[in-house]
Amino acid sequence: MDIKDRVVIVTGGGGGIGAETAKLLGSRGARVVVTDISESGEAVAEAIREAGGDAAFLRADITVEEEAEALVARTLDRYGRLDGAFNNAGVEQAATPLHQLTAAQWDRAIRVDLTGVFYSLKYQITAMLESGTRGSIVNTASALGQVAVANASEYVAAKHGVIGLTRAAAADYGQHGIRVNAVLPGIVETPMVARIAEEPSFSGIFDGLRQRHLLGRFAQPNEVGEAVAWLLSDSSAFVTGAAIPVDGGYLAV
């Protein structure tokens, strides 16, 4: 899985899956642009550099189209090209049944989890088309992009949308050699999941979710990162439009 010297943007790179994937890519020689709405991404970029890798932190809010566009432009200014991206930024919310969901809650989930992916894809693909780069883009969907659970309609809808958007982009740009895929994690042990688990509305839910994972545990962030690294490499050169579960068997039963 040779990704040495490839320039890769990682959104939501300040923590969790994004941070661990950025570090993994950096350890394998990729030039990583870590981006997040939080300044925590700088520590991730610094960790990559301290380990001998090449990384930069560029703060951006990918829910704002102009910032998503500027992020790609700044990446091109720094590195001269864009070879790949991992669109991973996401947001958590309290468990809420649909009839109690506010418009603000709905809009926030769709804006971050789906619209942000659209903006990111739009300008990443534009850059690849203009340079003739046969790039690879990976989007974070979820096992809940194929099934549903109660009290998470906004998240389920957004992640179903990410899978649809991934497949549509793959159909649009396969002729240009640009591959677009999605990873579908189950529950991953990240700080965001830890915060969700502490919400009273999720009391007792996580024990049942753990049992749904056939391997009897939740994933570690780097386990998702390994799938992303494969999809960004030429080892997956004939894979596009795929929604790949990294879920410990959650979707198998």
C-alpha positions in Angstrom: 0.0 0.0 0.0 2.4 2.7 -1.2 1.1 6.2 -0.5 4.5 7.8 -0.1 4.6 11.5 -1.1 0.9 11.6 -1.9 -0.8 14.8 -0.8 -3.9 13.9 1.2 -6.4 16.1 3.0 -8.0 14.7 6.2 -11.0 16.6 7.5 -12.1 16.2 11.0 -8.4 15.5 11.7 -8.2 17.0 15.1 -9.3 13.9 17.0 -10.7 10.3 16.9 -10.7 8.5 13.5 -9.4 11.5 11.7 -6.4 12.1 13.9 -5.4 8.4 14.0 -5.8 8.1 10.2 -3.8 11.2 9.6 -0.9 9.9 11.8 -1.1 6.5 10.0 -0.9 8.1 6.6 2.0 10.3 7.7 3.9 7.3 9.0 3.6 5.8 5.6 5.0 8.8 3.8 2.0 10.7 2.8 2.0 14.5 2.9 -0.9 15.1 5.2 -3.0 18.3 5.4 -4.8 18.0 8.7 -7.9 20.1 8.9 -10.5 20.7 11.6 -12.7 23.5 12.9 -10.7 23.0 16.2 -7.1 24.0 16.7 -6.5 20.5 18.0 -5.5 19.6 14.5 -2.2 21.5 15.0 -1.2 18.9 17.6 -1.9 16.1 15.2 0.2 17.7 12.5 3.0 18.3 15.0 2.9 14.7 16.1 3.3 13.6 12.4 6.2 16.0 11.9 7.9 14.9 15.2 7.7 11.3 13.9 9.6 12.3 10.7 6.6 12.9 8.5 5.3 15.9 6.5 2.1 17.5 7.7 0.4 20.9 7.9 -2.6 22.0 9.9 -5.0 24.2 8.0 -8.0 25.3 10.0 -11.3 25.2 8.1 -15.0 24.8 8.6 -16.1 22.5 5.8 -19.8 23.4 6.3 -19.0 26.8 4.8 -18.5 26.5 1.0 -15.9 29.3 0.7 -13.8 27.7 3.4 -14.0 24.2 1.8 -12.8 25.9 -1.5 -10.1 27.8 0.3 -8.8 24.7 2.0 -8.1 23.0 -1.3 -6.6 26.2 -2.7 -4.2 26.5 0.3 -3.3 22.8 -0.1 -2.4 23.4 -3.7 -0.4 26.5 -2.7 1.6 24.5 -0.2 2.1 21.2 -1.9 1.4 21.9 -5.6 -1.2 19.1 -6.0 -3.9 17.0 -4.4 -3.8 13.2 -4.7 -6.4 12.1 -2.2 -8.7 13.1 0.7 -10.4 11.5 3.7 -13.7 13.4 4.3 -14.3 12.5 7.9 -15.6 15.5 9.8 -18.7 14.7 11.8 -20.8 15.8 14.7 -22.6 14.1 17.6 -26.0 14.9 19.0 -28.2 13.5 21.8 -30.6 10.7 21.0 -33.9 12.2 20.0 -37.0 10.7 18.5 -38.0 12.2 15.2 -41.1 14.0 16.5 -39.0 15.8 19.1 -36.2 16.7 16.8 -35.8 20.4 16.2 -35.1 22.0 12.9 -31.8 23.3 14.3 -30.7 19.7 15.3 -31.7 18.4 11.9 -29.9 21.2 10.0 -26.7 20.8 12.1 -26.4 17.1 11.4 -27.1 17.4 7.7 -24.8 20.4 7.3 -21.8 18.8 9.0 -22.3 15.1 8.1 -23.5 15.5 4.5 -23.3 19.0 3.1 -19.7 19.3 4.3 -18.8 16.2 2.4 -20.5 17.6 -0.7 -18.5 20.9 -0.5 -15.3 19.0 0.1 -15.9 16.6 -2.8 -16.8 19.5 -5.1 -13.5 21.3 -4.7 -11.2 18.3 -4.3 -12.6 16.8 -7.5 -12.2 20.2 -9.3 -8.6 20.3 -8.3 -8.0 16.7 -9.5 -9.8 17.4 -12.8 -7.8 20.6 -13.5 -4.5 18.8 -12.9 -5.4 15.5 -14.5 -4.8 13.7 -11.2 -6.2 10.2 -11.0 -7.0 10.6 -7.3 -8.8 8.7 -4.6 -11.3 10.1 -2.1 -12.7 8.3 0.9 -15.8 9.5 2.8 -16.8 8.5 6.3 -20.3 7.1 6.3 -21.5 4.6 8.9 -23.0 1.2 9.4 -26.1 3.4 10.0 -25.8 4.5 6.4 -27.3 1.2 5.5 -29.6 0.4 8.4 -31.2 2.4 11.2 -31.5 2.7 14.9 -34.2 4.5 16.9 -33.8 8.1 18.0 -31.1 9.1 15.4 -33.1 10.0 12.3 -30.9 13.0 11.4 -27.7 11.0 11.7 -29.2 8.0 9.8 -30.5 10.2 7.0 -27.1 12.1 6.7 -25.1 8.9 6.5 -27.4 7.3 4.0 -26.9 10.5 2.0 -23.1 10.1 2.2 -23.3 6.7 0.7 -25.5 8.0 -2.1 -23.2 10.9 -2.7 -20.2 8.7 -2.8 -21.7 6.4 -5.4 -22.9 9.4 -7.5 -19.5 11.0 -7.5 -17.9 7.6 -8.4 -20.3 7.4 -11.4 -19.5 11.0 -12.5 -15.7 10.8 -12.3 -14.7 7.2 -12.9 -14.1 8.1 -16.5 -11.4 10.6 -15.3 -9.7 7.9 -13.1 -10.9 9.5 -9.9 -12.1 6.9 -7.4 -14.6 7.7 -4.6 -15.4 5.3 -1.9 -16.9 5.3 1.6 -16.0 3.5 4.8 -18.8 2.4 7.1 -17.6 2.1 10.7 -19.6 0.6 13.5 -19.0 2.0 16.9 -15.4 3.3 17.3 -13.8 4.1 20.6 -13.2 7.8 20.1 -13.6 10.8 22.4 -16.8 11.7 20.5 -18.3 8.3 21.2 -17.3 8.5 24.9 -19.2 11.8 25.1 -22.2 10.3 23.5 -22.1 7.3 25.9 -22.3 9.7 28.8 -25.5 11.2 27.6 -28.5 10.1 29.7 -30.5 9.6 26.5 -28.0 6.8 25.5 -28.2 5.0 28.9 -27.9 1.3 28.4 -27.8 1.5 24.6 -24.1 0.8 24.2 -24.1 -2.6 25.8 -26.6 -3.7 23.2 -24.6 -2.2 20.4 -21.5 -4.0 21.6 -23.3 -7.3 21.3 -24.3 -6.4 17.7 -20.6 -6.4 16.7 -19.8 -10.0 16.0 -16.3 -9.5 17.3 -17.6 -8.6 20.7 -15.9 -5.2 20.9 -15.9 -1.7 19.3 -13.3 -0.7 16.8 -10.1 1.3 17.5 -9.7 4.4 15.3 -6.5 3.0 13.6 -8.5 0.0 12.4 -10.7 2.3 10.3 -7.5 4.1 9.3 -6.1 1.0 7.8 -9.1 0.6 5.5 -8.8 4.3 4.5 -5.1 3.9 3.7 -5.9 0.9 1.5 -8.5 2.8 -0.4 -6.2 5.8 -0.9 -3.5 3.5 -2.3 -3.1 1.8 -5.7 -3.7 -1.5 -3.9 -7.4 -0.7 -4.4 -7.0 0.6 -7.9 -10.1 -1.2 -9.2 -12.4 -0.2 -6.3 -14.8 2.7 -6.7 -18.3 3.5 -5.6 -18.0 1.0 -2.8 -19.4 1.3 0.7 -17.1 -0.8 2.8 -18.1 -1.9 6.3 -15.4 -1.6 9.0 -17.8 -2.6 11.6 -16.8 -5.9 13.3 -19.7 -7.6 11.7 -22.4 -5.2 12.7 -24.1 -5.3 9.3 -23.7 -9.1 8.9 -26.7 -10.0 11.0 
